[in-house]
Amino acid sequence: MTILKSKAACTDFLAVRIKGERIILSPISSEHARDIFCEFTEEITRYMMPKPLGSMSDACEFIEKSRKNMEAGTELVFAIVRIDSGKFLGVCALHGNEDHQTPELGVWVRKSEHGNGFGMESVRCLAEWTRENLVFSYMTYPVDRDNIPSRKIAESLGGVVLEKRVRKSASGTTLNEIVYRIKLKR
Ligand SMILES: CC(C)(COP(=O)(O)OP(=O)(O)OC[C@H]1O[C@@H](n2cnc3c(N)ncnc32)[C@H](O)[C@@H]1OP(=O)(O)O)[C@@H](O)C(=O)NCCC(=O)NCCS
């Protein structure tokens, strides 16, 4: 099992809310199913390992599985929501790794909101929360070398190149990944 170790004796990850200036990260739930199904498109997954969800029932299954994993403490999967309007913006996550020490950050933002700083703010908030609340050695952030906005996010968090690797995504695309190492303290 790949548990995310909390500094507190016990943490209910499903009760966690992380507030930024413009966004709040709240545990993904069934109310986000339609947005996730509609917005997690081929274009969004171009540089990601997963492929788009084929149906609403796949989206519901993804949410249910994510919440079970949060309950078990193996990953954190948050909806990114605008504080002012409540609009769903995307998903930001931290996945436990087998060594229990190097959780992996991930993020996607709906296409219509790209370039508005929400990706940066979300990952920064989650990384800061992780630094304050979890026990780990460093976070990882794998990015395709051509995914410039995402590389900028990793680098702005002090990410340094840990390794380079080639992987096939679930859509069958070859990903030329740079894995950034994001330290405990900047
Ligand atoms: C990667 C992603 C989450 C970035 O989110 P975003 O909200 O659009 O990005 P931001 O507005 O926060 O910008 C992040 C940085 O990239 C820069 N940037 C944004 N769009 C850019 C573009 N098209 N070209 C170059 N730089 C860009 C921003 O200026 C910012 O850098 P800065 O702080 O140095 O100015 C978003 O593009 C996305 O969802 N992509 C599809 C899914 C994906 O690839 N996820 C990441 C997998 S590793």
The ligand as an SDF file (V2000), in Angstrom:
LIG
                    3D

 48 50  0  0  0  0  0  0  0  0999 V2000
   -0.5480   22.5810  -17.5080 C   0  0  0  0  0  0  0  0  0  0  0  0
   -1.7710   23.3660  -17.0850 C   0  0  0  0  0  0  0  0  0  0  0  0
   -2.3630   22.7300  -15.8360 C   0  0  0  0  0  0  0  0  0  0  0  0
   -1.3410   24.8000  -16.7580 C   0  0  0  0  0  0  0  0  0  0  0  0
   -2.4130   25.4890  -16.1890 O   0  0  0  0  0  0  0  0  0  0  0  0
   -2.7370   27.0060  -16.5630 P   0  0  0  0  0  0  0  0  0  0  0  0
   -3.6960   27.4870  -15.5650 O   0  0  0  0  0  0  0  0  0  0  0  0
   -3.1160   27.0820  -17.9930 O   0  0  0  0  0  0  0  0  0  0  0  0
   -1.2980   27.6560  -16.3730 O   0  0  0  0  0  0  0  0  0  0  0  0
   -0.9550   29.0380  -15.6910 P   0  0  0  0  0  0  0  0  0  0  0  0
   -1.8210   30.1020  -16.2540 O   0  0  0  0  0  0  0  0  0  0  0  0
   -0.9560   28.8640  -14.2120 O   0  0  0  0  0  0  0  0  0  0  0  0
    0.5180   29.2820  -16.2170 O   0  0  0  0  0  0  0  0  0  0  0  0
    1.6320   28.5540  -15.7410 C   0  0  0  0  0  0  0  0  0  0  0  0
    2.8770   29.1430  -16.3550 C   0  0  0  0  0  0  0  0  0  0  0  0
    2.9290   28.8270  -17.7440 O   0  0  0  0  0  0  0  0  0  0  0  0
    2.8950   30.0050  -18.5260 C   0  0  0  0  0  0  0  0  0  0  0  0
    2.0310   29.7140  -19.6710 N   0  0  0  0  0  0  0  0  0  0  0  0
    0.6940   29.5390  -19.6510 C   0  0  0  0  0  0  0  0  0  0  0  0
    0.2740   29.2100  -20.8860 N   0  0  0  0  0  0  0  0  0  0  0  0
    1.3640   29.2010  -21.6810 C   0  0  0  0  0  0  0  0  0  0  0  0
    1.5830   28.9290  -23.0430 C   0  0  0  0  0  0  0  0  0  0  0  0
    0.5640   28.5950  -23.8430 N   0  0  0  0  0  0  0  0  0  0  0  0
    2.8550   28.9640  -23.5230 N   0  0  0  0  0  0  0  0  0  0  0  0
    3.8800   29.2700  -22.7120 C   0  0  0  0  0  0  0  0  0  0  0  0
    3.7470   29.5500  -21.4040 N   0  0  0  0  0  0  0  0  0  0  0  0
    2.4940   29.5040  -20.8950 C   0  0  0  0  0  0  0  0  0  0  0  0
    2.3560   31.0880  -17.6240 C   0  0  0  0  0  0  0  0  0  0  0  0
    2.7990   32.3710  -18.0340 O   0  0  0  0  0  0  0  0  0  0  0  0
    2.9390   30.6650  -16.2930 C   0  0  0  0  0  0  0  0  0  0  0  0
    4.3130   30.9710  -16.2090 O   0  0  0  0  0  0  0  0  0  0  0  0
    4.8600   32.2660  -15.4210 P   0  0  0  0  0  0  0  0  0  0  0  0
    4.3780   32.1170  -14.0070 O   0  0  0  0  0  0  0  0  0  0  0  0
    6.3150   32.1560  -15.5840 O   0  0  0  0  0  0  0  0  0  0  0  0
    4.2320   33.4500  -16.0790 O   0  0  0  0  0  0  0  0  0  0  0  0
   -2.8480   23.4440  -18.2170 C   0  0  0  0  0  0  0  0  0  0  0  0
   -2.2280   23.9640  -19.3600 O   0  0  0  0  0  0  0  0  0  0  0  0
   -3.4710   22.1060  -18.5270 C   0  0  0  0  0  0  0  0  0  0  0  0
   -4.4610   21.7210  -17.9150 O   0  0  0  0  0  0  0  0  0  0  0  0
   -2.9190   21.3740  -19.5230 N   0  0  0  0  0  0  0  0  0  0  0  0
   -3.4730   20.0970  -19.9120 C   0  0  0  0  0  0  0  0  0  0  0  0
   -3.2350   19.0420  -18.8610 C   0  0  0  0  0  0  0  0  0  0  0  0
   -1.7700   18.8950  -18.5420 C   0  0  0  0  0  0  0  0  0  0  0  0
   -0.9310   18.8780  -19.4320 O   0  0  0  0  0  0  0  0  0  0  0  0
   -1.4890   18.7870  -17.2360 N   0  0  0  0  0  0  0  0  0  0  0  0
   -0.1350   18.7040  -16.7300 C   0  0  0  0  0  0  0  0  0  0  0  0
    0.3680   17.3350  -16.8270 C   0  0  0  0  0  0  0  0  0  0  0  0
    2.0420   17.3230  -16.2300 S   0  0  0  0  0  0  0  0  0  0  0  0
  1  2  1  0
  2  3  1  0
  2  4  1  0
  2 36  1  0
  4  5  1  0
  5  6  1  0
  6  7  2  0
  6  8  1  0
  6  9  1  0
  9 10  1  0
 10 11  2  0
 10 12  1  0
 10 13  1  0
 13 14  1  0
 14 15  1  0
 15 16  1  0
 15 30  1  0
 16 17  1  0
 17 18  1  0
 17 28  1  0
 18 19  1  0
 18 27  1  0
 19 20  2  0
 20 21  1  0
 21 22  1  0
 21 27  2  0
 22 23  1  0
 22 24  2  0
 24 25  1  0
 25 26  2  0
 26 27  1  0
 28 29  1  0
 28 30  1  0
 30 31  1  0
 31 32  1  0
 32 33  2  0
 32 34  1  0
 32 35  1  0
 36 37  1  0
 36 38  1  0
 38 39  2  0
 38 40  1  0
 40 41  1  0
 41 42  1  0
 42 43  1  0
 43 44  2  0
 43 45  1  0
 45 46  1  0
 46 47  1  0
 47 48  1  0
M  END
$$$$
